[in-house]
Each structure stands twice: as structure tokens, then as C-alpha cells.
């Protein structure tokens, strides 16, 4: 096993890897950007290397800087986390050329699955069912409109080089095709430097279900069952759970078998996830994420397997040492992503400083977070602040536990998606399991009216006490205003109480405005 | 002192008087028996009301206060009587038009309207790219474009002016 590894990431995922590595007696090297000097991953690692720079391109995306950090600190392997360079085939190649172990899949598997067109061709050849659509990408609007007719509406337009839900447009009306195509293609060009897009049928009332895979370097592969990720908005997930309520044992086994087949088709190694769209009892290959996923903890909770430990073991050349028969599902797990976003205003990204925090706890509650009081939430990085994960013997128990944990949690100073998650968890459709990928968008997120009165009282008292504090601080000019107001109120009060003696009367005359 | 607390589309009236060091609170004219205690000086607070405990987190002030309670978040806009009168007067003098502001930091990709152009409610005015997503910014009401404050390529911060609209002449 490795003695020292470098983690080419930040935030909760860097911390997640550090935690398992420490438990295994492996030393961790963290890298950090200018703004992350005080970040938790920087503090929790054994060694921290400053990359400098504010932008991701100057730090967590700078291959040369990261490889130099690995050389200088004597790290034997690199864990990329998710995002940043995790699905960058060139980085994987460069790491191995340096003589370091890459804690991820082979570079060829990354590039095959990273290009949606190549992935689709490979999957079709391997007998993995795909959604009806074009095999080749298009960059010409006339061809796009013509092909859309043959595929059938509604159509999803996806960037050929995209990922993570970015650059995807849904077109329901042929009349909207032209403008949607231009926007999507322009967006793809701006984000990825590649304006080609891919058209496919958009499946209505579909569910997003994905299968966790793990392959060793000796040809053994298993799946760790599925995760249900249909509670999403603009293809950004909010609530994830495992297992899915719609799969029975036969469907689960079949989906797992097909996912393993997909991994085998690209010579996979390490942890990966095959995403499927489930619609009316059928499932179709969507894409494969060639890295650890954000929502991997729900799988860990129901299988009892530490996926990061398995990643490290496999990357060090160890065989898995178990087969599919050894794995089973125990209970139910739910994850809620705590993103800095405003659910009352279209989930727009939110910024601010985390002024106060109250963390949830108690039995079977897990919080994977890298936030701390004083953290400035900026737009440079992913808006995810934390992942709240619970386990329950049953789905109902897990839902009740998650609601309890969210109610315990306070993130002060920045909007989060938690009120939306709460509304989902309390909704009859979620509880009954009858939902699809459109469900979250159909909700109008509101905080309940029943607390508004007390909230108004608390806000007014908070303001009152703040004003009093300022008044009593000797340097503050606000003192004058406070004193004048309180004198006026005292006299109002005296009047209302019915005291009309001469002294009070003259006091009124002098002291009111 | 009366404070008007606006939460969403409703406004509550809270009157706080201090008597013998205790806060006496009226909510919408009715006496409201509360005990309020700050926990840590960083915004954790607890409110006791009718035998029930409400643990909150409070941030901001004095005009905009955000409160988290039982997992929910409430954005409160506060005015005292004097501020309320001043704000109402300001609103009345600005009826019909308005300034469209950036709701998040980003880069203007394309401006879709020109000065002098009449626009309808919901019509896209410009495309703002933020977090690698392109967002259409729509006209909040029917009006005429009076001024453009940004052009394609302009980086804007949250709250920056984008476009000024005026009421259509009728």
C-alpha cells in the first residue's frame, strides 16, 4: 500500500479522501489555491503545498503545478476526487508517465466515456441499450432540425464535450429548435471550446438511476447496486437515495449486470458510475462518470463498504478479493446536497460568509463537509458546502431521520437548498416513491407561513438589540438617535398608561420630536 | 417602536417596548409573550413562545435579516415607521419604470434590445452567463428601454445595473 498520496482537489471530497487515507495509515498531501490557505482540507492533510492563484486554472487545474507538488513531496499516487482534473485523460496519462499511481480508471477509458459520441458507439457495440438519437454530433442548424424530426420530439441537446448537466437543453416544440440549438452550441463553444452538440430523444417522466462499479486491475468487477438521483433541477442533483424504490430484485440484477458489461467494454479499473434513464420499466445508458461521485456515501451506507478504501486498494494493485455474491443491501440511505443557492429564486447561486453554523448529529447521521464559520462562499468553485447523509432500516425511517437532521442544521449567512430538500422529503409524491426527474422543478419552494409571525418577532428583536448595542458603544454616533427614540417611547407609554401629571406633560413637551 | 417586517408578500407589524429591562412585544397589535436569548454572539438564538422552544440562526441587519428556523429560511426586510414612510414616497415617485439588476455575478454574453425599444413583460433583454450557464434575463414589466448599462463581454457583480426601463407612454 502507498505511504503517501497527493489529493488534487479541495473541499469536502479532499477531506473525504484524507479521512480514509488517515485511517489506512497513509499520509496525505493537500494542494491549495490562494483562497484556500485556511480551508479545511489544507489543515487536515499531513503536508500542504501552496499552488497559488485564485482561478481554478491557476491551481487545481494546473497539471504541471500538481505534478511538481507530487514530486517534491514524494507522493506515490494521486487521487483526483471529482470535478477538476478527475475526468481529464491527459492528466491521468501524465501522472502515470511520472511513475506515479493514478487513483482512477485508465486514460483510455476516461477518453472513451468522456466523449459522448464515442461512449455511445462503444455501448451500442457492447449491447448496452441507448436512448434513440444521433450517433454523430452536429454543428449545423439545418442538419439538426432535420435529424430532430427523425428522432422525434421532445429532444435533448447536449454538448459533445459536456458533463455535469452543463450545456443541456430540452426542446419540445420544433419551432424552438433553431434558437435552442444556437444557444446550446454557443454555450458549448464557450465552456468547452467545442460547439458540436448531440441530439437525442428526451424521455418524459423518466428517472435517473445509476449503478456504482468497482473494478480491480486483475479483471474482477462488481457493482454496488443503484442510486436513485431523480430529485434534480437543471440536471443538478439535490436529493439522492439508495436503493431505488422502482427496482425489484430482477431489475436491479439486470441493471447491475449491464453496468458491469459497460465497464468491461472500456477496460475499466477503479470506481465508476454508469448512469441510466429509467422510463416505463425500460432503462437506457446515459453516460458513465469515470470517477468517484458526489453521492457515493449513500452506497457506502447501505453496503458497508468504504469506496475510497477500495479505490486506494485497487490503485495499489490489490485484487478486490470478493465477488458480487458477497455484496448485499442493508437498509436505506438518503443524501441531501447543501448547496449555496437560493431555492426561492430559481436556485440561483448564492454568495456570502458563513456567519454561524449549527451542525446536525446523532445516530446514523453523517455530514461530509468542508465548511467552517467564517468561510467566504465565492463563485470560483463548486457551490456545494456539504453533504448530509443518513441511514435508516427502512426508507420511511431514513426520511424521518433526514428531516430531523435538516431541522437541526443551521447555515447562517448564505442561502442553501435545504428548504427545498425539506419540502421534497415532506411531499406525498416523494414519500410514495412516485416521482421523476421533473418533480423538483414542479415544486414552488416556500418556507411555511406558520413560522412567519415568530420569525418577524425575532427579526425585530434582533434589530432592536443590535441598535441598543450600537447605542451603548461609546464611539458610535447612533447613540443620539437611540436615546431620542427611547425618550419619545417612554413618554408615549406614560401617556397611554393614563398618567397626566404636570411633570409628565412638561417632559412630553421637551422630549418629543 | 414599531417595526414592519416584510417576509415574502406579507408584512407583519412588531412593536417592541422595553419596560424594566424586559422586552414587551406586540405582533400585529396582539400581545405576544416571548423570551429571546442570544446564544453565542454569532447569530445563534433561541426564542421561547407559549412553552415551545424555537432555535434559530440570525444573520444580517438592520434592514435585511435572514433567519433559519427548523430547516427553513426566511428573508426579512425591516423598516421602522419613519423608514416606511420614506420608502413608500420613493416607490410612488418611481412607478412604471425600473432598473433591471444582475441577480448574480456573471458575464453579459449578448444584449438583445436597443435603447428606445419597446419591450413586453417576460421578453428576454439579455443573456447573462454565470457558473457556465447561460441565463436569459427577462423584462419584469412592459416598458421602453431607456438605457443599457452593460454590453456583451461586461462582467457584472450581483446587484449591478443592467438595463433601465421606463413606463410606456400611453
Interface residues (C-beta under 8 A of the other chain):
Chain A: X166 X167 X183 X186 X187 X190 X191 X234 X344 X345 X348 X349 X351 X355 X356 X358 X373 X379 X383 X403 X406 X407 X409 X410 X411 X412 X413 X415 X416 X418 X419 X422 X446 X447 X448 X449 X451 X452 X453 X454 X455 X456 X457 X458 X459 X460 X461 X462 X463 X464 X465 X466 X467 X485 X486 X489 X493
Chain B: X1 X3 X5 X7 X8 X10 X12 X14 X16 X17 X18 X19 X23 X25 X27 X28 X32 X34 X36 X38 X40 X42 X43 X44 X45 X47 X49 X54 X55 X56 X57 X58 X59 X61 X62 X65 X66 X67 X68 X69 X70 X71 X72 X73 X74 X75 X76 X78 X103 X104 X105 X109 X127 X129 X130 X131 X132 X133 X134 X158
